[in-house]
Amino acid sequence: MKQIERELYTYGQHKRRAEELEAQIREVMDKKEALADKMLQAMRWEETKVSGGFRPDPVFAAVQRMVDTYGVRIDAIRMELIDIYEQQDGLARKVAAALLPAEREYVELRYFREMRPAAVAVKMNYSENHLRNIKIAALKKIEAVRER
């Protein structure tokens, strides 16, 4: 049962990490778009032509590599986000499938929203002793579903 509880506690950590990664993606995308805009504005179309096209511009090539690097970083962050979302979805499905409404609400408040037991008791209008019983029943059911 302790293992199940640890998994449930990781949900909040995954949620925070996902939010951080989403913020990183937005930041990197902004940088990438700004670079791409500058790159397009800086192109000199009046350059003399050489056979096969325009003469290569070393600054343009460097900026293009930076834009590509941002793209690689974005892809890596997206992959990590996908892993986190898959773990969260799997955990949420286990909880939803196995529990009664009161047990589901307890798990949602205690583990997913990371509320303290006393706050959960107030929110659900139960005593802390009764919540302990709900917790034990919920963890046993989740464990049974997980073992299948």
MARDRENZA-363891 format. One record per residue: residue number from 1; residue in three letters; x, y, z of N, C-alpha, C, O, CB in turn. Coordinates in steps of 0.2 Angstrom, whole numbers, padded with zeros to 4 digits, always signed. Glycine has a CB too. Example, Ala and Ser with C-alpha at 12.3 -4.5 7.8 and 13.67 -1.06 7.14 Angstrom:
residues 2
+-----+------+-------+-------+-------+-------+-------+-------+-------+-------+-------+-------+-------+-------+-------+-------+-------+
: pos : code :    nu :    nv :    nw :   cau :   cav :   caw :    cu :    cv :    cw :    ou :    ov :    ow :   cbu :   cbv :   cbw :
+-----+------+-------+-------+-------+-------+-------+-------+-------+-------+-------+-------+-------+-------+-------+-------+-------+
:   1 :  ALA : +0066 : -0028 : +0039 : +0062 : -0022 : +0039 : +0066 : -0016 : +0039 : +0071 : -0017 : +0042 : +0057 : -0022 : +0045 :
:   2 :  SER : +0064 : -0011 : +0035 : +0068 : -0005 : +0036 : +0064 : +0000 : +0039 : +0067 : +0006 : +0040 : +0070 : -0003 : +0029 :
+-----+------+-------+-------+-------+-------+-------+-------+-------+-------+-------+-------+-------+-------+-------+-------+-------+
//
This chain:
residues 148
+-----+------+-------+-------+-------+-------+-------+-------+-------+-------+-------+-------+-------+-------+-------+-------+-------+
: pos : code :    nu :    nv :    nw :   cau :   cav :   caw :    cu :    cv :    cw :    ou :    ov :    ow :   cbu :   cbv :   cbw :
+-----+------+-------+-------+-------+-------+-------+-------+-------+-------+-------+-------+-------+-------+-------+-------+-------+
:   1 :  MET : +0004 : -0006 : +0000 : +0000 : +0000 : +0000 : +0004 : +0006 : +0000 : +0002 : +0011 : -0003 : -0005 : +0000 : +0006 :
:   2 :  LYS : +0010 : +0006 : +0003 : +0015 : +0012 : +0003 : +0017 : +0014 : -0004 : +0018 : +0019 : -0005 : +0021 : +0010 : +0008 :
:   3 :  GLN : +0018 : +0009 : -0008 : +0020 : +0010 : -0015 : +0015 : +0014 : -0019 : +0016 : +0018 : -0023 : +0022 : +0003 : -0019 :
:   4 :  ILE : +0009 : +0012 : -0018 : +0003 : +0015 : -0021 : +0003 : +0022 : -0019 : +0002 : +0027 : -0023 : -0004 : +0011 : -0020 :
:   5 :  GLU : +0003 : +0023 : -0012 : +0003 : +0030 : -0010 : +0009 : +0034 : -0012 : +0008 : +0040 : -0014 : +0003 : +0030 : -0002 :
:   6 :  ARG : +0015 : +0031 : -0013 : +0020 : +0035 : -0016 : +0019 : +0037 : -0023 : +0020 : +0043 : -0026 : +0027 : +0031 : -0016 :
:   7 :  GLU : +0016 : +0032 : -0027 : +0014 : +0034 : -0034 : +0009 : +0040 : -0034 : +0009 : +0044 : -0038 : +0011 : +0028 : -0037 :
:   8 :  LEU : +0004 : +0040 : -0030 : -0001 : +0045 : -0029 : +0002 : +0052 : -0028 : +0001 : +0057 : -0030 : -0006 : +0043 : -0024 :
:   9 :  TYR : +0007 : +0052 : -0023 : +0011 : +0058 : -0021 : +0015 : +0061 : -0027 : +0016 : +0067 : -0028 : +0015 : +0057 : -0015 :
:  10 :  THR : +0017 : +0056 : -0032 : +0021 : +0059 : -0037 : +0017 : +0062 : -0042 : +0019 : +0066 : -0047 : +0024 : +0053 : -0041 :
:  11 :  TYR : +0010 : +0061 : -0042 : +0006 : +0065 : -0047 : +0006 : +0072 : -0046 : +0007 : +0076 : -0051 : -0002 : +0063 : -0045 :
:  12 :  GLY : +0007 : +0075 : -0040 : +0008 : +0082 : -0039 : +0014 : +0085 : -0042 : +0015 : +0090 : -0045 : +0007 : +0084 : -0032 :
:  13 :  GLN : +0020 : +0080 : -0041 : +0026 : +0082 : -0043 : +0026 : +0082 : -0051 : +0029 : +0087 : -0054 : +0031 : +0077 : -0041 :
:  14 :  HIS : +0023 : +0077 : -0054 : +0022 : +0077 : -0061 : +0019 : +0083 : -0064 : +0021 : +0086 : -0069 : +0019 : +0071 : -0064 :
:  15 :  LYS : +0013 : +0085 : -0060 : +0009 : +0091 : -0063 : +0014 : +0097 : -0062 : +0014 : +0101 : -0067 : +0003 : +0092 : -0058 :
:  16 :  ARG : +0018 : +0098 : -0057 : +0022 : +0104 : -0057 : +0027 : +0104 : -0062 : +0029 : +0109 : -0065 : +0025 : +0104 : -0050 :
:  17 :  ARG : +0030 : +0098 : -0063 : +0035 : +0097 : -0068 : +0032 : +0099 : -0075 : +0036 : +0102 : -0079 : +0038 : +0090 : -0068 :
:  18 :  ALA : +0026 : +0096 : -0077 : +0023 : +0098 : -0083 : +0022 : +0105 : -0084 : +0023 : +0108 : -0090 : +0016 : +0094 : -0083 :
:  19 :  GLU : +0020 : +0109 : -0079 : +0019 : +0116 : -0079 : +0026 : +0119 : -0081 : +0026 : +0124 : -0085 : +0016 : +0119 : -0073 :
:  20 :  GLU : +0031 : +0117 : -0078 : +0038 : +0120 : -0079 : +0040 : +0119 : -0086 : +0042 : +0123 : -0089 : +0043 : +0117 : -0074 :
:  21 :  LEU : +0039 : +0113 : -0089 : +0041 : +0111 : -0095 : +0037 : +0115 : -0100 : +0039 : +0117 : -0106 : +0040 : +0103 : -0097 :
:  22 :  GLU : +0030 : +0116 : -0099 : +0026 : +0120 : -0104 : +0029 : +0127 : -0104 : +0029 : +0130 : -0109 : +0019 : +0120 : -0101 :
:  23 :  ALA : +0031 : +0130 : -0098 : +0033 : +0136 : -0098 : +0040 : +0137 : -0102 : +0041 : +0142 : -0105 : +0035 : +0139 : -0091 :
:  24 :  GLN : +0044 : +0131 : -0101 : +0050 : +0131 : -0105 : +0049 : +0131 : -0112 : +0052 : +0134 : -0116 : +0054 : +0125 : -0103 :
:  25 :  ILE : +0044 : +0127 : -0115 : +0042 : +0127 : -0122 : +0040 : +0134 : -0124 : +0042 : +0136 : -0130 : +0037 : +0122 : -0123 :
:  26 :  ARG : +0036 : +0137 : -0120 : +0034 : +0144 : -0122 : +0040 : +0148 : -0123 : +0040 : +0152 : -0128 : +0029 : +0147 : -0117 :
:  27 :  GLU : +0045 : +0148 : -0118 : +0050 : +0152 : -0118 : +0055 : +0151 : -0124 : +0057 : +0155 : -0128 : +0054 : +0152 : -0112 :
:  28 :  VAL : +0056 : +0144 : -0126 : +0061 : +0142 : -0131 : +0057 : +0144 : -0138 : +0060 : +0146 : -0143 : +0062 : +0135 : -0131 :
:  29 :  MET : +0051 : +0143 : -0138 : +0047 : +0145 : -0144 : +0047 : +0152 : -0146 : +0048 : +0154 : -0152 : +0040 : +0143 : -0144 :
:  30 :  ASP : +0047 : +0156 : -0141 : +0047 : +0164 : -0142 : +0054 : +0165 : -0144 : +0055 : +0169 : -0149 : +0046 : +0167 : -0135 :
:  31 :  LYS : +0059 : +0162 : -0141 : +0066 : +0164 : -0144 : +0067 : +0161 : -0151 : +0070 : +0165 : -0155 : +0071 : +0160 : -0139 :
:  32 :  LYS : +0065 : +0155 : -0152 : +0065 : +0153 : -0159 : +0062 : +0157 : -0164 : +0064 : +0159 : -0169 : +0062 : +0146 : -0159 :
:  33 :  GLU : +0056 : +0159 : -0162 : +0052 : +0164 : -0167 : +0055 : +0170 : -0168 : +0056 : +0173 : -0173 : +0045 : +0165 : -0165 :
:  34 :  ALA : +0058 : +0173 : -0162 : +0062 : +0180 : -0163 : +0068 : +0179 : -0167 : +0069 : +0183 : -0172 : +0064 : +0182 : -0156 :
:  35 :  LEU : +0071 : +0173 : -0167 : +0077 : +0172 : -0171 : +0075 : +0171 : -0178 : +0078 : +0174 : -0183 : +0081 : +0166 : -0168 :
:  36 :  ALA : +0070 : +0168 : -0179 : +0068 : +0166 : -0186 : +0066 : +0173 : -0189 : +0067 : +0174 : -0195 : +0062 : +0161 : -0186 :
:  37 :  ASP : +0062 : +0177 : -0186 : +0060 : +0184 : -0188 : +0066 : +0188 : -0190 : +0066 : +0191 : -0195 : +0055 : +0187 : -0183 :
:  38 :  LYS : +0071 : +0188 : -0186 : +0077 : +0192 : -0187 : +0081 : +0189 : -0193 : +0083 : +0193 : -0197 : +0082 : +0192 : -0181 :
:  39 :  MET : +0081 : +0183 : -0193 : +0084 : +0179 : -0199 : +0081 : +0181 : -0206 : +0084 : +0183 : -0210 : +0084 : +0172 : -0198 :
:  40 :  LEU : +0074 : +0181 : -0206 : +0071 : +0183 : -0212 : +0071 : +0191 : -0213 : +0072 : +0192 : -0219 : +0063 : +0182 : -0211 :
:  41 :  GLN : +0072 : +0195 : -0208 : +0072 : +0202 : -0209 : +0080 : +0203 : -0212 : +0081 : +0208 : -0216 : +0071 : +0206 : -0203 :
:  42 :  ALA : +0084 : +0200 : -0209 : +0091 : +0201 : -0211 : +0094 : +0198 : -0218 : +0099 : +0200 : -0220 : +0096 : +0198 : -0206 :
:  43 :  MET : +0089 : +0194 : -0221 : +0091 : +0191 : -0227 : +0093 : +0197 : -0232 : +0088 : +0202 : -0233 : +0086 : +0186 : -0230 :
:  44 :  ARG : +0098 : +0197 : -0236 : +0100 : +0202 : -0241 : +0098 : +0199 : -0248 : +0102 : +0195 : -0251 : +0107 : +0204 : -0240 :
:  45 :  TRP : +0093 : +0201 : -0250 : +0091 : +0198 : -0257 : +0095 : +0201 : -0263 : +0095 : +0198 : -0268 : +0083 : +0199 : -0258 :
:  46 :  GLU : +0098 : +0207 : -0261 : +0102 : +0210 : -0266 : +0109 : +0207 : -0267 : +0113 : +0210 : -0271 : +0102 : +0218 : -0265 :
:  47 :  GLU : +0110 : +0202 : -0263 : +0117 : +0199 : -0264 : +0118 : +0196 : -0271 : +0113 : +0195 : -0275 : +0118 : +0193 : -0259 :
:  48 :  THR : +0124 : +0197 : -0273 : +0126 : +0194 : -0280 : +0125 : +0187 : -0280 : +0126 : +0183 : -0275 : +0133 : +0196 : -0282 :
:  49 :  LYS : +0122 : +0185 : -0286 : +0121 : +0177 : -0287 : +0128 : +0174 : -0289 : +0132 : +0177 : -0292 : +0116 : +0176 : -0292 :
:  50 :  VAL : +0128 : +0168 : -0286 : +0134 : +0164 : -0288 : +0130 : +0158 : -0292 : +0124 : +0157 : -0291 : +0138 : +0161 : -0283 :
:  51 :  SER : +0134 : +0153 : -0295 : +0130 : +0148 : -0298 : +0127 : +0144 : -0293 : +0130 : +0142 : -0288 : +0135 : +0144 : -0302 :
:  52 :  GLY : +0121 : +0142 : -0294 : +0117 : +0138 : -0290 : +0113 : +0142 : -0285 : +0109 : +0139 : -0281 : +0121 : +0133 : -0286 :
:  53 :  GLY : +0113 : +0148 : -0284 : +0109 : +0152 : -0280 : +0113 : +0158 : -0277 : +0118 : +0161 : -0280 : +0107 : +0148 : -0274 :
:  54 :  PHE : +0111 : +0160 : -0271 : +0115 : +0166 : -0268 : +0121 : +0164 : -0264 : +0122 : +0158 : -0263 : +0110 : +0169 : -0263 :
:  55 :  ARG : +0125 : +0169 : -0263 : +0132 : +0168 : -0260 : +0130 : +0166 : -0253 : +0126 : +0169 : -0250 : +0136 : +0174 : -0260 :
:  56 :  PRO : +0133 : +0161 : -0250 : +0131 : +0159 : -0243 : +0133 : +0165 : -0238 : +0138 : +0168 : -0238 : +0135 : +0153 : -0241 :
:  57 :  ASP : +0129 : +0166 : -0233 : +0130 : +0171 : -0228 : +0131 : +0167 : -0221 : +0127 : +0164 : -0219 : +0124 : +0176 : -0227 :
:  58 :  PRO : +0138 : +0168 : -0219 : +0139 : +0165 : -0213 : +0135 : +0166 : -0206 : +0134 : +0162 : -0202 : +0147 : +0166 : -0211 :
:  59 :  VAL : +0133 : +0173 : -0206 : +0128 : +0175 : -0200 : +0122 : +0171 : -0201 : +0119 : +0168 : -0196 : +0128 : +0182 : -0200 :
:  60 :  PHE : +0119 : +0171 : -0207 : +0113 : +0168 : -0208 : +0113 : +0160 : -0207 : +0109 : +0158 : -0203 : +0111 : +0169 : -0216 :
:  61 :  ALA : +0119 : +0157 : -0208 : +0120 : +0150 : -0207 : +0120 : +0149 : -0199 : +0117 : +0144 : -0197 : +0126 : +0147 : -0210 :
:  62 :  ALA : +0123 : +0153 : -0196 : +0124 : +0153 : -0189 : +0117 : +0153 : -0185 : +0115 : +0149 : -0181 : +0129 : +0158 : -0186 :
:  63 :  VAL : +0113 : +0158 : -0187 : +0107 : +0159 : -0185 : +0102 : +0153 : -0186 : +0098 : +0151 : -0182 : +0103 : +0166 : -0187 :
:  64 :  GLN : +0103 : +0150 : -0192 : +0099 : +0145 : -0194 : +0101 : +0139 : -0190 : +0096 : +0135 : -0187 : +0100 : +0143 : -0202 :
:  65 :  ARG : +0107 : +0138 : -0188 : +0109 : +0132 : -0183 : +0106 : +0134 : -0176 : +0104 : +0129 : -0173 : +0117 : +0132 : -0183 :
:  66 :  MET : +0106 : +0140 : -0174 : +0103 : +0141 : -0168 : +0095 : +0140 : -0168 : +0093 : +0137 : -0163 : +0104 : +0149 : -0166 :
:  67 :  VAL : +0092 : +0142 : -0173 : +0085 : +0140 : -0174 : +0084 : +0133 : -0174 : +0079 : +0130 : -0170 : +0082 : +0143 : -0180 :
:  68 :  ASP : +0088 : +0129 : -0177 : +0087 : +0122 : -0177 : +0089 : +0119 : -0170 : +0085 : +0114 : -0168 : +0092 : +0119 : -0182 :
:  69 :  THR : +0093 : +0122 : -0166 : +0095 : +0119 : -0160 : +0089 : +0120 : -0155 : +0087 : +0116 : -0151 : +0101 : +0123 : -0157 :
:  70 :  TYR : +0085 : +0126 : -0156 : +0079 : +0127 : -0152 : +0074 : +0122 : -0154 : +0070 : +0120 : -0149 : +0077 : +0134 : -0153 :
:  71 :  GLY : +0074 : +0120 : -0160 : +0069 : +0115 : -0162 : +0070 : +0109 : -0159 : +0066 : +0105 : -0156 : +0069 : +0114 : -0169 :
:  72 :  VAL : +0077 : +0107 : -0158 : +0079 : +0100 : -0155 : +0077 : +0101 : -0147 : +0074 : +0096 : -0144 : +0086 : +0099 : -0156 :
:  73 :  ARG : +0078 : +0106 : -0144 : +0076 : +0107 : -0137 : +0069 : +0107 : -0136 : +0067 : +0103 : -0131 : +0079 : +0114 : -0134 :
:  74 :  ILE : +0065 : +0110 : -0140 : +0058 : +0109 : -0140 : +0055 : +0102 : -0140 : +0051 : +0100 : -0137 : +0054 : +0114 : -0145 :
:  75 :  ASP : +0058 : +0098 : -0145 : +0056 : +0091 : -0146 : +0058 : +0087 : -0140 : +0054 : +0083 : -0138 : +0060 : +0088 : -0152 :
:  76 :  ALA : +0064 : +0088 : -0137 : +0066 : +0085 : -0131 : +0061 : +0086 : -0125 : +0059 : +0082 : -0121 : +0073 : +0087 : -0129 :
:  77 :  ILE : +0059 : +0093 : -0124 : +0054 : +0095 : -0119 : +0048 : +0091 : -0120 : +0044 : +0089 : -0116 : +0054 : +0102 : -0118 :
:  78 :  ARG : +0045 : +0091 : -0126 : +0039 : +0088 : -0128 : +0039 : +0081 : -0126 : +0034 : +0078 : -0124 : +0037 : +0089 : -0136 :
:  79 :  MET : +0044 : +0077 : -0128 : +0045 : +0070 : -0126 : +0044 : +0069 : -0119 : +0041 : +0064 : -0117 : +0051 : +0067 : -0129 :
:  80 :  GLU : +0047 : +0073 : -0115 : +0047 : +0073 : -0107 : +0040 : +0074 : -0105 : +0037 : +0071 : -0101 : +0052 : +0077 : -0104 :
:  81 :  LEU : +0037 : +0079 : -0108 : +0030 : +0081 : -0107 : +0025 : +0075 : -0108 : +0020 : +0073 : -0104 : +0027 : +0087 : -0110 :
:  82 :  ILE : +0026 : +0072 : -0114 : +0022 : +0066 : -0116 : +0023 : +0060 : -0111 : +0017 : +0057 : -0109 : +0024 : +0063 : -0123 :
:  83 :  ASP : +0029 : +0059 : -0108 : +0030 : +0054 : -0103 : +0026 : +0055 : -0097 : +0023 : +0051 : -0094 : +0037 : +0053 : -0102 :
:  84 :  ILE : +0026 : +0062 : -0095 : +0023 : +0064 : -0089 : +0015 : +0063 : -0089 : +0012 : +0060 : -0085 : +0025 : +0071 : -0087 :
:  85 :  TYR : +0013 : +0065 : -0095 : +0006 : +0065 : -0096 : +0003 : +0058 : -0096 : -0002 : +0056 : -0094 : +0004 : +0069 : -0103 :
:  86 :  GLU : +0007 : +0053 : -0099 : +0005 : +0046 : -0100 : +0005 : +0043 : -0093 : +0000 : +0039 : -0091 : +0010 : +0042 : -0104 :
:  87 :  GLN : +0010 : +0045 : -0088 : +0010 : +0043 : -0082 : +0004 : +0045 : -0078 : +0001 : +0042 : -0074 : +0017 : +0045 : -0078 :
:  88 :  GLN : +0003 : +0052 : -0079 : -0003 : +0055 : -0075 : -0010 : +0051 : -0077 : -0014 : +0050 : -0073 : -0003 : +0062 : -0076 :
:  89 :  ASP : -0010 : +0050 : -0084 : -0017 : +0047 : -0086 : -0017 : +0040 : -0084 : -0023 : +0038 : -0082 : -0017 : +0047 : -0094 :
:  90 :  GLY : -0012 : +0037 : -0084 : -0013 : +0030 : -0081 : -0015 : +0030 : -0074 : -0019 : +0025 : -0072 : -0006 : +0026 : -0082 :
:  91 :  LEU : -0012 : +0034 : -0070 : -0014 : +0034 : -0063 : -0021 : +0037 : -0062 : -0024 : +0034 : -0058 : -0009 : +0039 : -0059 :
:  92 :  ALA : -0023 : +0042 : -0066 : -0030 : +0044 : -0065 : -0035 : +0039 : -0067 : -0040 : +0038 : -0064 : -0030 : +0051 : -0069 :
:  93 :  ARG : -0033 : +0035 : -0072 : -0038 : +0030 : -0075 : -0038 : +0024 : -0069 : -0044 : +0022 : -0068 : -0035 : +0027 : -0081 :
:  94 :  LYS : -0033 : +0022 : -0066 : -0033 : +0018 : -0061 : -0038 : +0020 : -0055 : -0042 : +0016 : -0052 : -0026 : +0016 : -0058 :
:  95 :  VAL : -0037 : +0026 : -0053 : -0041 : +0029 : -0048 : -0048 : +0029 : -0050 : -0053 : +0027 : -0046 : -0038 : +0036 : -0046 :
:  96 :  ALA : -0050 : +0032 : -0056 : -0057 : +0033 : -0058 : -0060 : +0026 : -0058 : -0066 : +0025 : -0057 : -0057 : +0036 : -0065 :
:  97 :  ALA : -0057 : +0021 : -0061 : -0060 : +0015 : -0062 : -0061 : +0011 : -0055 : -0066 : +0007 : -0055 : -0056 : +0010 : -0066 :
:  98 :  ALA : -0057 : +0012 : -0050 : -0058 : +0008 : -0044 : -0062 : +0010 : -0039 : -0064 : +0007 : -0034 : -0051 : +0006 : -0042 :
:  99 :  LEU : -0063 : +0017 : -0038 : -0065 : +0020 : -0032 : -0072 : +0022 : -0032 : -0075 : +0024 : -0037 : -0061 : +0026 : -0030 :
: 100 :  LEU : -0075 : +0023 : -0026 : -0082 : +0026 : -0025 : -0081 : +0033 : -0025 : -0075 : +0036 : -0025 : -0085 : +0023 : -0018 :
: 101 :  PRO : -0086 : +0037 : -0026 : -0086 : +0044 : -0027 : -0082 : +0048 : -0021 : -0078 : +0052 : -0022 : -0092 : +0047 : -0027 :
: 102 :  ALA : -0083 : +0045 : -0015 : -0080 : +0048 : -0009 : -0073 : +0047 : -0009 : -0068 : +0051 : -0007 : -0083 : +0046 : -0002 :
: 103 :  GLU : -0071 : +0041 : -0011 : -0064 : +0039 : -0011 : -0060 : +0042 : -0017 : -0055 : +0045 : -0016 : -0063 : +0031 : -0012 :
: 104 :  ARG : -0064 : +0043 : -0022 : -0061 : +0047 : -0028 : -0060 : +0054 : -0026 : -0054 : +0057 : -0027 : -0065 : +0047 : -0034 :
: 105 :  GLU : -0064 : +0057 : -0022 : -0064 : +0064 : -0020 : -0058 : +0065 : -0015 : -0054 : +0070 : -0016 : -0070 : +0067 : -0017 :
: 106 :  TYR : -0057 : +0060 : -0011 : -0052 : +0060 : -0006 : -0045 : +0060 : -0010 : -0040 : +0064 : -0008 : -0052 : +0054 : -0001 :
: 107 :  VAL : -0044 : +0055 : -0014 : -0038 : +0055 : -0018 : -0036 : +0061 : -0022 : -0031 : +0063 : -0022 : -0038 : +0048 : -0023 :
: 108 :  GLU : -0042 : +0064 : -0025 : -0041 : +0070 : -0029 : -0038 : +0075 : -0025 : -0033 : +0079 : -0026 : -0047 : +0072 : -0032 :
: 109 :  LEU : -0041 : +0076 : -0019 : -0040 : +0082 : -0015 : -0033 : +0081 : -0011 : -0029 : +0085 : -0011 : -0045 : +0083 : -0009 :
: 110 :  ARG : -0032 : +0075 : -0009 : -0026 : +0073 : -0005 : -0020 : +0073 : -0009 : -0014 : +0075 : -0007 : -0027 : +0067 : +0000 :
: 111 :  TYR : -0020 : +0069 : -0014 : -0014 : +0067 : -0018 : -0013 : +0072 : -0024 : -0008 : +0074 : -0026 : -0014 : +0060 : -0020 :
: 112 :  PHE : -0019 : +0073 : -0028 : -0018 : +0076 : -0034 : -0018 : +0084 : -0033 : -0014 : +0087 : -0036 : -0024 : +0075 : -0039 :
: 113 :  ARG : -0022 : +0086 : -0028 : -0021 : +0094 : -0027 : -0017 : +0095 : -0021 : -0016 : +0101 : -0019 : -0028 : +0096 : -0025 :
: 114 :  GLU : -0014 : +0090 : -0018 : -0009 : +0090 : -0012 : -0012 : +0094 : -0006 : -0008 : +0098 : -0003 : -0003 : +0093 : -0015 :
: 115 :  MET : -0018 : +0093 : -0004 : -0021 : +0096 : +0002 : -0019 : +0092 : +0008 : -0018 : +0086 : +0007 : -0028 : +0097 : +0001 :
: 116 :  ARG : -0018 : +0096 : +0013 : -0017 : +0092 : +0020 : -0023 : +0088 : +0022 : -0028 : +0090 : +0020 : -0014 : +0098 : +0025 :
: 117 :  PRO : -0022 : +0083 : +0026 : -0027 : +0079 : +0028 : -0033 : +0083 : +0032 : -0039 : +0082 : +0031 : -0025 : +0074 : +0033 :
: 118 :  ALA : -0031 : +0088 : +0036 : -0036 : +0092 : +0040 : -0040 : +0096 : +0035 : -0046 : +0097 : +0036 : -0032 : +0096 : +0045 :
: 119 :  ALA : -0037 : +0099 : +0030 : -0040 : +0103 : +0025 : -0045 : +0098 : +0021 : -0051 : +0100 : +0019 : -0035 : +0106 : +0020 :
: 120 :  VAL : -0043 : +0092 : +0019 : -0047 : +0088 : +0016 : -0053 : +0086 : +0020 : -0059 : +0085 : +0018 : -0043 : +0081 : +0014 :
: 121 :  ALA : -0052 : +0085 : +0026 : -0058 : +0083 : +0031 : -0063 : +0089 : +0031 : -0069 : +0087 : +0031 : -0055 : +0082 : +0038 :
: 122 :  VAL : -0060 : +0095 : +0032 : -0065 : +0101 : +0032 : -0069 : +0101 : +0025 : -0075 : +0102 : +0025 : -0061 : +0107 : +0033 :
: 123 :  LYS : -0065 : +0100 : +0019 : -0068 : +0101 : +0013 : -0074 : +0096 : +0012 : -0079 : +0097 : +0009 : -0063 : +0100 : +0007 :
: 124 :  MET : -0072 : +0089 : +0014 : -0077 : +0084 : +0013 : -0082 : +0083 : +0018 : -0087 : +0079 : +0018 : -0073 : +0077 : +0012 :
: 125 :  ASN : -0081 : +0087 : +0024 : -0086 : +0087 : +0029 : -0086 : +0080 : +0033 : -0091 : +0078 : +0035 : -0093 : +0089 : +0027 :
: 126 :  TYR : -0080 : +0077 : +0034 : -0079 : +0071 : +0037 : -0074 : +0072 : +0043 : -0070 : +0077 : +0043 : -0077 : +0065 : +0032 :
: 127 :  SER : -0074 : +0067 : +0048 : -0068 : +0068 : +0053 : -0062 : +0065 : +0050 : -0062 : +0061 : +0045 : -0071 : +0064 : +0059 :
: 128 :  GLU : -0056 : +0067 : +0053 : -0050 : +0064 : +0050 : -0050 : +0056 : +0051 : -0047 : +0053 : +0047 : -0044 : +0067 : +0054 :
: 129 :  ASN : -0053 : +0054 : +0057 : -0053 : +0046 : +0058 : -0057 : +0043 : +0052 : -0055 : +0038 : +0049 : -0056 : +0045 : +0064 :
: 130 :  HIS : -0063 : +0046 : +0050 : -0066 : +0043 : +0044 : -0062 : +0043 : +0038 : -0063 : +0039 : +0034 : -0073 : +0047 : +0044 :
: 131 :  LEU : -0059 : +0049 : +0037 : -0055 : +0050 : +0031 : -0049 : +0044 : +0031 : -0047 : +0042 : +0025 : -0052 : +0056 : +0031 :
: 132 :  ARG : -0047 : +0042 : +0036 : -0042 : +0037 : +0037 : -0044 : +0031 : +0034 : -0041 : +0027 : +0030 : -0039 : +0036 : +0044 :
: 133 :  ASN : -0051 : +0029 : +0036 : -0054 : +0023 : +0033 : -0055 : +0024 : +0026 : -0054 : +0019 : +0022 : -0061 : +0022 : +0037 :
: 134 :  ILE : -0057 : +0030 : +0023 : -0058 : +0031 : +0016 : -0051 : +0030 : +0013 : -0051 : +0027 : +0007 : -0061 : +0038 : +0015 :
: 135 :  LYS : -0046 : +0032 : +0015 : -0039 : +0032 : +0012 : -0037 : +0025 : +0012 : -0035 : +0022 : +0006 : -0034 : +0036 : +0017 :
: 136 :  ILE : -0038 : +0021 : +0017 : -0036 : +0014 : +0017 : -0040 : +0010 : +0012 : -0037 : +0006 : +0008 : -0037 : +0011 : +0024 :
: 137 :  ALA : -0047 : +0011 : +0012 : -0051 : +0007 : +0007 : -0049 : +0009 : +0000 : -0048 : +0005 : -0005 : -0058 : +0009 : +0008 :
: 138 :  ALA : -0047 : +0016 : -0001 : -0045 : +0018 : -0008 : -0039 : +0015 : -0010 : -0038 : +0013 : -0016 : -0045 : +0026 : -0008 :
: 139 :  LEU : -0034 : +0015 : -0006 : -0027 : +0012 : -0007 : -0028 : +0005 : -0009 : -0024 : +0002 : -0013 : -0022 : +0014 : -0002 :
: 140 :  LYS : -0032 : +0001 : -0005 : -0033 : -0006 : -0006 : -0036 : -0007 : -0013 : -0034 : -0012 : -0017 : -0037 : -0009 : -0001 :
: 141 :  LYS : -0041 : -0003 : -0015 : -0044 : -0004 : -0021 : -0039 : -0003 : -0027 : -0039 : -0006 : -0032 : -0050 : +0000 : -0022 :
: 142 :  ILE : -0035 : +0003 : -0026 : -0031 : +0004 : -0032 : -0025 : -0001 : -0032 : -0023 : -0003 : -0038 : -0027 : +0011 : -0030 :
: 143 :  GLU : -0023 : -0003 : -0027 : -0018 : -0009 : -0027 : -0021 : -0015 : -0030 : -0017 : -0018 : -0034 : -0016 : -0011 : -0020 :
: 144 :  ALA : -0027 : -0017 : -0029 : -0030 : -0023 : -0032 : -0031 : -0022 : -0040 : -0030 : -0026 : -0043 : -0037 : -0024 : -0029 :
: 145 :  VAL : -0033 : -0016 : -0042 : -0033 : -0014 : -0049 : -0026 : -0015 : -0052 : -0026 : -0017 : -0058 : -0036 : -0007 : -0050 :
: 146 :  ARG : -0021 : -0012 : -0049 : -0015 : -0012 : -0052 : -0012 : -0019 : -0052 : -0008 : -0020 : -0057 : -0010 : -0008 : -0047 :
: 147 :  GLU : -0014 : -0023 : -0048 : -0011 : -0030 : -0048 : -0014 : -0034 : -0054 : -0012 : -0040 : -0056 : -0012 : -0034 : -0042 :
: 148 :  ARG : -0020 : -0032 : -0056 : -0023 : -0036 : -0062 : -0019 : -0036 : -0068 : -0021 : -0038 : -0073 : -0030 : -0033 : -0063 :
+-----+------+-------+-------+-------+-------+-------+-------+-------+-------+-------+-------+-------+-------+-------+-------+-------+
//
